[in-house]
Amino acid sequence: MNPSTAQARVIVDELVRNTVSHVVLCPGSRNAPLSFALHDAATAGRLQLHVRIDERGAAFLALGIAARTGRPVAVVCTSGTAAANFHPAVLEADRAGVPLIVLTADRPPELRAAGANQVIDQQRLYGDAIRYYDELAVAERRAGQNAYWRSQICRAWNAAYGEWRCGPVHLNVPFREPLVPDDEGDWYEPLEGRPGGARWTELPDFGALPSFVVPSARCGLVVVCDSGVRAAGEWAGQHGWPVVSETGGLGLSGAGAIGSGIWLLGAEKFIAAHKPEQVLCIGRPTVFRQIQTLLSDADVEVLLVRPDADWPAPAHNVRQVGQWFDEPSKPADPDWLKSWRRADRAALAAVGGALEAEPWPSGLRLAAELVDALPPDALLVVGSSNPARDVALAGGVRPDILVHRNRGVAGIDGTLSTAIGAATVHRGHSYALVGDLTFLHDVNGLLAGPAEDAARPDLTIVVLNDDGGGIFSLLEQGAPEHGDAFERVFGTPHGADLGALCQGFRVPHVLARTREEFREALRPEPGVRVVEVRVDRSRHRDLHARVRAAVSAAL
């Protein structure tokens, strides 16, 4: 057995022993030893292998699986720019706390110095975005190799799963030729792992004893920006605190759930009369400026639940940081939650009335109807830019919906691949709501060969197509005085035929021109499919202003 084959087989075996059950592989030559070893393990039923030809999409597919399962997922590629294309997903995994094990094949040192093909400097390629980095020594025929390889896989798994917070790790693996299995023969030492399928080094299950923050205000507010929406809603309802979320009412449950929370935080008169003494912020806010404004208020004490040393502090006034929240030390004001709930009912009615008065479709109304039509226990992956805002502002309260967003660095990279990955391990039908630029940016995520069809999830991708950067029409750039420059450098119309693209990828496509066609297209069906709705983005800015005015008038 040649050294590269021996090393690859041991690496894959130890990954399985460390509970890695999903691996995403990109084809290449230098990573051939790992490719053969992974194929053998998948054939034996030891892991589920996903093969993709686009490295950027492959890494986001792995990220989606890892985010949904909460367990480390490995992603494997060859050397050169293939490894560089993992970088956006590594950055997202770092900021979002998603456990990824990145395995990049490389040339051995003597070929790097010789100007060999597909050689770049892969040492610490992802900078500070990783929890752990190591380059494995080139495999040799000598004693101690098996223990060394297995130990390093355990170290990587340990760092990815997180003593403090989950995240990506990077193992760079240089392989010498031959890169393919040769005649089987004796290796220098036994290559078995621990008896009974145990990992080489037993490690603790981190997070079993989290640190807690202790709320102490009689008039407090919970703001949920990351996971933990359902638990936060139940806690808030039990203790008399209102809870608002960056995903609106999706996933929120309990008596404290405030579906119109983002609108209420933006209503100046309301928030002036209902300023909380403390804000229990779960995660890092990324979408709405009104949340940032609240957290920046010097009169508001901030308690932050975020298992990371890099906590958000807009005004640098965070009082406590912990991994979870404990029982409050004081009872809440009994009238505090009642006043928020009264305002919530009025605001939700105002939003619904304003949207019904608008012609169909619009981004807000599309989001509202999508959320209303979702089957129980569905997964909804929400893209950045307008979809993230539309769902929060118009989605209504659905405690039975699971939401995922790539809000670590809030990019549009790899969103389709992330959705496919998350849907692959979700029990039930899944949906994604994305904009047209997000769709085009990751259209290769739709590509999977016939051998991968058995693993294709049931996923409906809804594309809000406003032919360009509709999000900018809601920002300062979209003000009327910038009209001459706006279309060229911000609006960026593209005129792409999404249906033709889907046909090329063998993915069913429906163009929903009416409300009835849209509702019909949302019925759960097997496989991956795309539902496109075309929207006039010139209406975005005025529509938001009208809804905002309706909410203010109702309070």
Helices and strands as residue ranges (DSSP letters): H 3-17, E 22-25, H 32-43, E 48-51, H 55-69, E 73-77, H 81-84, H 87-96, E 100-106, H 109-112, G 127-129, E 132-135, H 145-161, E 168-174, G 195-197, E 212-213, E 220-224, H 229-239, E 243-245, E 249-250, H 261-265, H 268-273, E 278-282, H 289-295, E 301-305, E 318-322, E 324-325, H 334-356, H 363-373, E 379-382, H 386-394, E 397-398, E 402-405, H 415-424, E 430-435, H 436-441, G 443-446, G 450-455, E 459-465, G 470-474, G 476-478, G 480-482, H 483-486, I 487-491, H 498-504, E 509-511, H 515-521, E 528-534, G 537-539, H 540-554
